[in-house]
Amino acid sequence: MNPRLWGMMFLGVIPVVAGGLFTHPDGVFSLKVPEGWEARVMEGEEGSVYVLQHVPDYAATVIMGYVPGAFSPDNMEALHAEVREAFPTLDVLNPFRVYAKEGQLFRAKGDFVEYAGGKETRARIYVVARPMVAAYLICLSAKQDFRAYQKAFSQIAAGLQLARPRADAQVALAGTWESGSAYSDPFSDYSSFLSKAFVLMPDGKYTYSSSVSAGGEGVSAYGGGEERGFFFVIGRSVFLVAEDGTWLKFRWAENNLLVGPEGERYVRTE
């Protein structure tokens, strides 16, 4: 989940009229912006953060985001782990509980509290999840204002819609994708070459391997690593989720090109 809102830089208001639809740029989820609320984008340590804020008093905020992973209505611990990692100062008041199910999709909510600077902030977190991805709303206000905003929080959460992963794209992307980069030191004969490769399988699993070779001045070295996990596609975004829960997002630029999170280009070779 995204880091806290406090201390972030305001970048601008997102042009969504009240009653209009806000869709996350990655296409993972969408929701209606209610009357009296404003969609905004902030800049945090890990990139852009999208929020709804009640105007004109800004006394209530809803942080919107998503996280890929293995989620199940029978295991709320995965959701609690996400909260503990991103908001370590939040204490649980009421743990996550599932309140709606529709096939593999489920909705859950939990209540949290933070004590800081002599003030108490309440947070209700709503989650809508499928087995591979969850969208969340972190609804925040001061303790004394929280009850007044509960109905609005509930209505916003009711309109939260999670996109369905594309099974057709999963099959279309099956194959081996490779990327390589070379480096040469202009002041010595040292050089290195880094090779990365993903094998995406039609059943949604993937393997990743990397290797690096380096040498110069009579010294040579070689190393590498391997990783396994699952992948899914929403729109033109390709998500790879490793067995340890870490994940990366790639952009599907065209049939034979994937662009990595740092701009690296992977070309299909098989």
Secondary structure as GFF3:
##gff-version 3
##sequence-region A 1 270
A	DSSP	beta_strand	9	13	.	.	.	ID=ss1
A	DSSP	beta_strand	21	23	.	.	.	ID=ss2
A	DSSP	beta_strand	29	32	.	.	.	ID=ss3
A	DSSP	beta_strand	37	44	.	.	.	ID=ss4
A	DSSP	beta_strand	47	54	.	.	.	ID=ss5
A	DSSP	beta_strand	60	68	.	.	.	ID=ss6
A	DSSP	alpha_helix	77	86	.	.	.	ID=ss7
A	DSSP	beta_strand	91	102	.	.	.	ID=ss8
A	DSSP	beta_strand	105	116	.	.	.	ID=ss9
A	DSSP	beta_strand	119	130	.	.	.	ID=ss10
A	DSSP	beta_strand	133	142	.	.	.	ID=ss11
A	DSSP	alpha_helix	143	158	.	.	.	ID=ss12
A	DSSP	beta_strand	161	162	.	.	.	ID=ss13
A	DSSP	alpha_helix	167	172	.	.	.	ID=ss14
A	DSSP	beta_strand	175	184	.	.	.	ID=ss15
A	DSSP	beta_strand	191	200	.	.	.	ID=ss16
A	DSSP	beta_strand	205	216	.	.	.	ID=ss17
A	DSSP	beta_strand	219	234	.	.	.	ID=ss18
A	DSSP	beta_strand	237	242	.	.	.	ID=ss19
A	DSSP	beta_strand	247	254	.	.	.	ID=ss20
A	DSSP	beta_strand	257	259	.	.	.	ID=ss21
A	DSSP	beta_strand	265	268	.	.	.	ID=ss22
###
